[in-house]
Amino acid sequence: MKRILNVLYGVCVGMVVGLFLCLCGEFRNEVFQTREDSGYAYLTEYKQEKVEDRSAPVGVKNEYVIQQLAIPEGGRNLIFYTIHQNVEVYIGEELVYSVRPAENNPFGKTPGNNWNVIPIYEKDAGKEIRIVIIPVYESSIDIVPDFYFGARVGIWAKVMQRNLLALILSVLAIVSGIILVVFGLLTRRSVEMNKGLTMMGMFALNIGIWKLSESDAMAMVFRNSIVLAYIPFLALLLVVVPFVLYMKNLFAKESRIWYVPCFISIFVIMISIVLQITGIADFRQTLWMNHMVMGTVIVVGLFMLIRELRMVGWSRHLKIMVICMSSCLVGMLGDIAIYYGSNGATMTVMGMLGFLIYIIVLGVISIKEVRKLMSIGKQAKRYEQMAYHDQLTGLYNRAAYADYIGRPEFKSEHCILVMFDLNNLKYCNDTWGHEMGDSYIVNSAELIYDAFGSVGKCYRMGGDEFCVLLKEVSLKKCENLVKKLQKETEIWNSETKEKFQIQIACGYAQFDEDMDYDLGDTLRRADKMMYHEKFKMKQE
């Protein structure tokens, strides 16, 4: 089930990315502007009237009339922010500015969220300024923009100051998400870690992108307002699945109930994209479905929390999780209430702050757990080194050989076994002591490894016996490697000043299905050849 969920979520991510690229490449607003920007400085009064218009997308439009503006020398700017609303501005009877989606946009009817800047000249003094705002969604009907009249730089600075906290929190969430994703990907194979760490990073990344693109400050620097308007919806669609998969890993008891909101979320993503592309409903009109999915997540989370409490009691881990979930829940409910109360015109950071606290606290806990597991992994690596390596020579030992050939994926075909025996080791030990005997073993191991280590696995089977396992190596090359070992041994004997001469008897055999039942038979044939060589060397 988890594999199916991962595949479906991957498909949804692909659909969202594809839709985003389509938006970037195809969508534009038609902006009509007859005036040049000639100056900057402050505000005005206006009259508002709601007018029925059957040609409007929702059958109504709002008109704002501004009269008797005191226009200083050099002119000023009339500036206001619109949310999913078409705009027309008339000075006197002349249409001087308008914003609406381009006719060649493949789908969607929103012009996005726009800062509208209309320069007002001295010659416009005494003329009536009429602003017609045409909502494209019913939820945009009652959104009344704030009108600014004055210096554009000053207004921009005010907007940035108002959004500063949200921008900082959004950037922190994005950076935290990137760190968690990268950390999770880098450590996913090196330790047995919390598999949800990468999911937590993806969740944080989507949350940060959602809130950052939702800010009206971003509309001042992002030129394509339609793309900017769609980014929050796309990011929000991808939030639920990684969040739930991360939450799932925090609970001691495995339960398939976690997959319920995940599959519902994937269904909502696909339906929302299809409705958007076909023009039946835009993302803003289907946003309620995603909010319902979030409600399902809350219900499932509370159910699992109560279940966990009954099973394990109030553990430290559970207390931290309850505090973090509560901060997220309160913030999210507050954001949703304010969102619907203002028809989407007011954005808050309560949920963002709660999620960021959650991300930081659980992210730090997860990283600490991973570091602890990495430390355990290093210790286990040392134990494995001791268990599978000969401490005197550093080569693999008999246990490592048995483990390797006993693996299910190991195949004996195309394997060559080379067996070695050190002549006169007992004589060396008895004559010059075991320290000299150990030196004999170590130097012989180095010669064997130098000859065969680059193409095969070298083992000390015990005492004076060594073995090399070659895979996908021809008998001809094996014979050449044996000759190389003999030559290097002769060089060592001629150049060294040790009291003993190294003599390494060698035999080899290739696995043959007609002769060998398993690799053990191959080893015995190589052993037989090696003892024949050992006898021959002693006779000489």
Residue pairs with C-beta under 8 A, 6 or more apart in sequence:
1 256
1 259
2 259
5 241
5 245
5 259
5 262
5 263
5 266
8 263
8 266
9 241
9 262
9 266
12 237
12 238
12 241
12 266
12 269
12 270
13 238
15 269
15 270
15 273
16 234
16 237
16 238
16 269
16 273
19 230
19 234
19 273
19 276
19 277
20 227
20 230
20 231
20 234
22 106
23 224
23 226
23 227
23 230
24 224
24 227
26 104
26 105
26 106
27 101
27 102
27 105
27 106
27 108
27 224
27 226
27 227
28 101
28 102
28 104
28 105
28 224
28 226
29 99
29 100
29 101
29 102
29 111
29 112
29 114
29 225
29 226
30 98
30 99
30 100
30 101
30 102
30 103
31 97
31 98
31 99
32 95
32 97
32 98
32 99
33 96
33 97
34 94
34 96
34 97
35 96
35 97
35 118
35 119
35 121
36 119
37 77
37 117
37 119
37 152
38 74
38 75
38 119
38 121
39 72
39 74
39 75
39 76
39 77
39 119
39 151
40 76
40 77
40 150
40 151
40 152
40 153
40 154
41 72
41 76
41 150
41 151
41 154
42 76
42 148
42 149
42 150
42 151
42 154
43 147
43 148
43 149
43 150
44 66
44 69
44 78
44 147
44 149
45 66
46 64
46 65
46 66
46 131
46 147
47 64
47 65
47 66
47 67
48 62
48 63
48 64
48 144
49 62
49 63
49 64
49 65
50 60
50 61
50 62
50 63
51 60
51 61
51 62
51 63
52 59
52 60
53 59
53 60
53 61
53 134
56 134
56 135
57 86
57 109
57 134
57 135
57 136
57 137
58 135
58 136
58 137
58 138
58 140
58 141
60 135
60 141
61 132
61 133
61 134
61 135
62 132
62 133
62 134
62 135
62 141
62 144
63 130
63 131
63 132
63 133
64 130
64 131
64 133
64 147
65 128
65 129
65 130
65 131
66 78
66 128
66 129
66 130
66 131
66 147
67 128
67 129
68 126
69 120
69 124
69 125
69 129
69 149
70 125
71 120
71 121
71 122
71 124
71 125
73 122
74 122
75 119
75 120
75 121
75 122
76 119
76 120
76 149
76 150
76 151
77 117
77 118
77 119
77 120
77 148
77 149
77 150
77 151
77 152
77 155
78 89
78 117
78 118
78 119
78 120
78 129
78 147
78 148
78 149
79 115
79 116
79 117
79 118
79 147
79 148
79 149
79 150
79 152
79 155
80 115
80 116
80 131
80 145
80 146
80 147
80 148
81 113
81 114
81 115
81 116
81 145
81 146
81 216
81 219
82 99
82 111
82 113
82 114
82 116
82 133
82 143
82 145
83 113
83 140
83 143
83 344
83 345
84 110
84 111
84 112
84 113
84 135
84 136
84 137
84 139
84 140
84 229
84 284
84 344
85 111
85 133
85 134
85 135
85 136
85 140
85 143
86 98
86 99
86 100
86 101
86 111
86 133
86 134
86 136
87 97
87 98
87 99
87 100
87 111
87 114
87 116
87 131
87 132
87 133
87 134
88 95
88 97
88 98
88 131
88 132
88 134
89 95
89 96
89 97
89 98
89 116
89 118
89 129
89 130
89 131
89 132
90 96
90 128
90 129
90 130
90 131
90 132
91 120
91 124
91 127
91 128
91 129
92 124
92 127
92 128
96 118
97 116
97 118
99 111
99 114
99 116
100 111
101 108
101 109
101 110
101 111
101 226
105 226
106 277
107 276
107 277
107 278
107 279
108 226
108 230
108 276
108 279
108 282
109 136
109 279
109 282
110 136
110 137
110 226
110 229
110 282
110 284
111 136
111 225
111 226
112 219
112 224
112 225
112 226
112 227
112 228
112 229
112 230
113 216
113 219
113 225
113 228
113 229
114 219
114 225
115 216
115 219
115 220
117 152
120 129
120 149
131 147
133 145
135 141
135 143
137 282
137 284
137 285
139 284
139 343
139 344
140 343
140 344
141 343
142 343
143 342
143 343
143 344
143 345
148 155
156 220
159 216
159 217
159 220
160 167
160 217
160 220
162 217
163 215
163 216
163 217
165 349
166 211
166 212
166 215
166 347
166 349
166 352
167 212
167 215
167 217
169 211
169 349
169 352
169 353
169 356
170 208
170 209
170 211
170 212
170 215
170 352
171 208
171 212
172 208
172 356
173 204
173 205
173 207
173 208
173 211
173 352
173 355
173 356
173 359
174 204
174 205
174 208
174 209
174 212
175 208
176 201
176 204
176 208
176 356
176 359
176 360
176 363
177 201
177 202
177 203
177 204
177 205
177 206
177 207
177 208
177 359
178 201
178 205
179 201
179 363
180 197
180 198
180 200
180 201
180 204
180 359
180 363
180 366
181 198
181 201
181 202
181 205
182 201
183 197
183 201
183 367
183 370
184 193
184 197
184 198
184 200
184 201
185 198
187 193
187 197
187 370
187 374
188 195
188 198
190 374
190 377
191 370
191 373
191 374
191 376
191 377
192 373
192 377
193 366
193 369
193 370
193 373
194 249
194 366
194 369
194 370
195 249
196 245
196 246
196 247
196 248
196 249
196 250
196 366
197 246
197 363
197 366
197 367
197 370
199 242
199 243
199 245
199 246
199 249
200 242
200 243
200 246
200 359
200 362
200 363
200 366
202 238
202 242
203 239
203 242
203 243
203 246
203 359
204 355
204 359
204 363
206 235
206 236
206 238
206 239
206 242
207 235
207 239
207 352
207 355
207 359
209 231
209 235
210 231
210 232
210 235
210 236
210 239
211 232
211 347
211 349
211 352
212 218
213 222
213 228
213 231
213 232
213 235
214 232
214 347
215 347
218 228
219 225
219 228
222 228
230 283
233 272
233 283
233 284
233 287
234 283
236 287
236 290
237 265
237 268
237 269
237 272
237 283
237 290
238 269
240 261
240 262
240 265
240 290
240 293
240 294
240 297
241 262
241 265
241 266
243 297
244 258
244 261
244 262
244 265
244 297
244 300
245 258
245 262
246 362
247 258
247 301
247 304
248 255
248 258
250 317
250 321
250 362
251 304
251 308
252 308
252 311
252 312
253 304
253 307
253 308
253 311
255 304
255 307
257 300
257 303
257 304
258 300
258 304
260 296
260 300
261 293
261 296
261 297
261 300
264 293
264 296
265 290
265 293
268 286
268 289
268 290
268 293
271 286
271 289
272 283
272 286
272 289
272 290
275 281
275 282
275 285
275 286
276 282
276 283
276 286
284 344
291 336
294 332
294 336
298 329
301 325
305 318
305 321
305 322
305 325
308 318
309 318
312 318
320 361
320 362
320 365
321 362
324 357
324 358
324 361
324 362
325 358
327 353
327 354
327 357
327 358
328 351
328 354
328 355
328 358
329 354
330 350
330 354
331 350
331 351
331 352
331 353
331 354
331 355
332 351
332 354
332 355
334 348
334 350
334 351
335 347
335 348
335 350
335 351
335 352
336 351
338 346
338 348
339 346
339 347
387 399
388 396
388 397
388 399
388 400
388 403
389 395
389 396
389 397
389 400
390 396
390 397
390 460
392 438
392 441
392 442
392 445
392 460
393 441
393 442
393 445
393 446
393 460
394 445
395 445
395 449
395 458
395 459
395 460
395 466
396 404
396 457
396 458
396 459
396 460
397 459
397 460
397 461
397 462
398 459
398 460
398 461
398 462
400 459
401 457
401 459
401 461
401 467
401 469
404 410
404 457
404 469
405 412
405 469
405 519
412 511
412 516
412 518
412 519
412 522
413 511
413 513
414 471
414 472
414 510
414 511
415 469
415 470
415 471
415 510
415 511
415 519
415 522
416 469
416 470
416 471
416 473
416 475
416 478
416 508
416 509
416 510
416 511
417 467
417 468
417 469
417 470
417 508
417 509
417 511
417 519
417 522
417 523
417 526
418 452
418 456
418 467
418 468
418 469
418 470
418 478
418 481
418 482
418 506
418 507
418 508
418 526
419 465
419 466
419 467
419 506
419 507
419 508
419 523
419 526
419 527
419 529
419 530
420 444
420 448
420 465
420 466
420 467
420 468
420 504
420 505
420 506
420 530
421 464
421 465
421 466
421 504
421 505
421 530
421 531
421 534
422 440
422 441
422 444
422 464
422 466
422 502
422 503
422 504
422 505
423 503
423 504
423 505
423 534
423 537
423 538
424 500
424 503
425 437
425 440
425 441
425 463
425 464
428 436
428 437
428 440
428 500
429 436
429 437
432 499
432 500
436 498
436 499
436 500
439 498
440 500
440 502
441 460
441 464
443 492
443 498
443 502
444 466
444 502
444 504
445 458
445 460
445 466
447 485
447 488
447 489
447 492
447 502
447 504
448 458
448 466
448 468
448 485
448 504
449 458
450 488
451 481
451 482
451 484
451 485
451 488
452 458
452 468
452 470
452 481
452 485
455 470
455 473
455 477
455 481
456 468
456 469
456 470
456 471
456 473
457 468
457 469
458 466
458 467
458 468
459 466
459 467
459 468
459 469
460 466
461 467
467 523
470 478
475 508
475 510
478 508
478 510
482 506
482 508
485 504
485 506
486 504
486 506
489 502
489 503
489 504
492 502
493 501
493 502
503 537
505 530
505 531
505 533
505 534
505 537
506 530
506 533
507 526
507 527
507 528
507 529
507 530
507 531
507 532
507 533
508 526
508 529
509 522
509 523
509 525
509 526
509 529
510 522
511 519
511 522
512 522
515 521
515 525
516 522
516 525
